[in-house]
């Protein structure tokens, strides 16, 4: 996620499109922290 080109498109979507908030680096850091802490998924 932190380096994937397709994911990175969200921050550079092209003319007329609004980029997603935050940064790709921050997304990578959040996902790494989630994985490092067990990657728990809440159940409904």
Buried (B, 14 or more C-beta within 10 A) or exposed (E): BBEEEEBBBBBEEEEEEEEBEEEBEEBBEEEEEEEEEEEEEEEE
